Amino acid sequence: GAVGGGAGALRLALADLHLKKGKYLAARLEYGKTIQLYPSSALIARAKMGLAGLLADNLKDYDRAIEAYRDIAASFPGSDEAWTAYSRLPALAEKQKKYELAVEIYEKIIELYPDKPEALNSYKAAARVLREDLKKFPEAVAVLNRLADKYKGESVKCIDALLLAAEIYRKDLKDAEGEVKMYDRIAAEYESDPQAPKALYAAGDVYSKAKDGEKAREYYQKILEKYPDNPLSKKAEGRVSSIISGKF
């Protein structure tokens, strides 16, 4: 044990030295040998971290770096090393166009580190990759709705997410009903936020465009009733008049 530990520490120090001097292949070899020869030693996490960083940053061998960091995340759950691995993995996965893997890792961060600020970023990033890279629009919307569930008290974060979901319904899914659902959610859950009357107005506009005067009027009317002093109230009134006179 102790002898192995001493020899292992020496190998690790040698690997670090090679790395410092820019002898990357020699460093890789020493990290590899440390991992192979002293699998149960206290040095193993450091050796694996050294190797993963070397692969990612110096050798630019991103696929192997991904493997190395995934191994660290699985081998040392709850450790600082695992956290470092999780924080590095998504960017590497995206770089290699491994988008499914990137989403999987963002979801893992959400699950394992729910209280870190990175959890919020992981919801956003998962939605972005699902939408832009995988073209999985309903899945992207589902992630944004989950974000709004989790951070319910924080209106800005939630409203931003729900507006983005509305945009995905409008632009990518061409689903007017889905879009209105997002506006409904903003109006219902954040009544006192300035975005609430805007959401009602946007919903009214969706129905106006669809030539559904009755539904459109319902939404414009809500603004008049609930937010009479809001500047949008005047506009909504105009819309209601033109619907009544059949000019919308």
N, C-alpha and C positions, 0 to 999 in steps of 0.2 A: 504493500500500500504506500507507505511513506517514500520508499525508493522510487516506485512508479510515479508518485506525485512530484518528486524532485525532478526526475527525468522529463516528465510531462511539462513541468513549468519551464524547463530549459528549452525544450522544443518550441513551446509557445513563444518564449522570449526571442528565440531565433527567427520564428515566423514573423513576429512583429518588427524585428530588425530588418529582415529582407524587405518587408513592406515599406518601411521608412526609406530604405535606399532605392526603392523603385524596382527591386528584383521580384516582380510579381509572380512569375512562374515558380521560383524557388520558395516564395512565401506560401503559395498555394499548396505546394508539396508538403511543407512543414505543418501547415494547418491540418491538411488531410491526414498526415501520419499521427498527429496528436489525437485526432478524433478516432482514428482506427485503433491505436495502441492503448489509449486510456479512456475507453468508452464510459466508465462509471466514475471518472474522477471529477472533482469539483471544477476542473478547468474546462470541461467539455462545452459549457455554454459560451465561455469566452472564445474558445477555439472556433466554434460554429459561427459566432457573430463575426469574428475576424475574417473567416472564409467568405461568408455571405457579403460582407462589405467590400471585400476585395473583388469578388465576382461582379458585383453591381457597379462599383465606382471606378475600379482600376482596369479590370479586364473587359468590362462592358459585355460580359456574358450573361445577358439578362434572363434567359430561360433557366440557366443553372442557379442564378441568384434567386429567382422565384422559388425554385425547389428548396434551396437552402433556407430561405426565410420561412417557407411553409413548414419545413421540418422543425425549425426553432419554435414556431408558434404552437405546433403540436406537442413538442417534447417538454417545453417549460411553461405550461399554462399558468397564467397569473403573474408571471415574472416580468421584470423590466425588459428583459430580452424579448419576451413574447410581444410586449407592447410595441417595442421598436420594430419588430418584424411586421406587425399589423399596420403600423403607420407607414412602412416603406412599400409593402406589397401592392397596394392598389395602383400606384403610379407605374410600377414596373409591369404589372399586368396590362394596364392600358397601353403602355409603350409597345408591348408585344402584341397588341390587338387581341389580347385574351379577355374579351369583354365580359363573358359569362363569369369568368373567374374574378374579375374586378368587382362585379356586383355581389358575388358570393362573399368576398372579403369585406366589402362595405357592410353587408348584412351581419357578418360575424362581429364587426366592430360595434354595431348597434346593439347586438345581443350581449356581448361580453363587457362592453364599457359604456353602459347606458348613461352614466352621469358625466362622462367626459364631454367637453365641447365638441370633440371630434365626432361624437355620435350624430349631432345635428348636421355637420358637414357630410357625414356618410349617407344620411338620408338624401341630401341634395345631390351628392355625387352619384348615388345609385340611380336616382331618377334621371339624371343627365345622361348616364351611359345607356340606360334602358331606352331612353327617347332617341338620343342622337346616334348612337352606335349600333344598337340592336333593333331599333325601330319597333320596340315592344311598348306601344303606346298605353294600352290599358294597364300594364304592369307599372309603368312610370307614374300614372295617375294614382294607382293604389299606394305606392310608396309616399307620394305627396300627401295623400289623405292620412296615412299613418303618422307622418310628421305632424300634421295638424292635430291629430288625436293626442300625441305624446306631449306636445308643447302648448297645450290648450290655453294656459294662462298668458302666453306671450304673443300678444296679438300680431305684432309686426311679422314675426317668423311664420305664423300660421297663415295669415292673410296672403303673404308673398307666395307661400306654397300653393294655396288654393287658387290664386290668380294664375299661377303657372299651369296648374291642372286645367283650369278653364281654357287657357291658351292651347293646350295639347288637344282638348276636346274640339276646339274651334278649328285649329290649323291642321292637325294630323289625323284626327278621327272624324272630322266633319260631322260632329254629333252635337246638335244644338241642345238637346235635352240634357245631355251630360254637362254641357257648359253651364246651363242655367242651374243645375244642381249645385255646382260650385258657388255660384253667386248666392243661391239660397242659403248655403251653409255659412257664408260670410255674413249675410244679413241677419241670420238667426243667432249666430254665436258671438258676433261682435257688434251688437246693436248700437253701442255708443261710439264706435269708431267711425271716423270720417269716411272710411271705405265702405261702410254699410249702405248709405244712400247711393253711392257710386255703383255698387254691386246691383242694387235694385234697378237702377237706370240702365245698366248694361244688359240685364235680363230683359227689360222692356224693349230694348233695341233689338235683341235677338228675335223676339216675337214680331216686332215691327217689320224686320227684314223678311221674316217668314210669312208676312201678310196675315198674321193672326192678331187682328185688332183687339179682340176681346181679352186675350191673354196679355198683350202689350199694355193695354189700358189698366189692367189689374195691378201691374207692377208700377206704372207711373203714379197710379192712384195711391199706392202704399207710401210713396215718397211724400205726397201732399199731406197724407194723414200723419205720418210719423215724424217727418222732418220739414215742417212747414217753413222754418226759418233758413233752411239750407238753400244756397244759391241754385242748386239743381231743381228746387221746387218750381221755380219759374219756368224752367225748360220743360219740366214734366207736365206742367199745366198746359203749356203750348201743345205738347204732344197729345194730351188727352183731348183738347179742343179739335185738333185736326183729325183725330180718330172719330170723334163724334160727328164731325161734318163730312166724314168719309174721304178726307184728303190725304190720309197718311200713305 
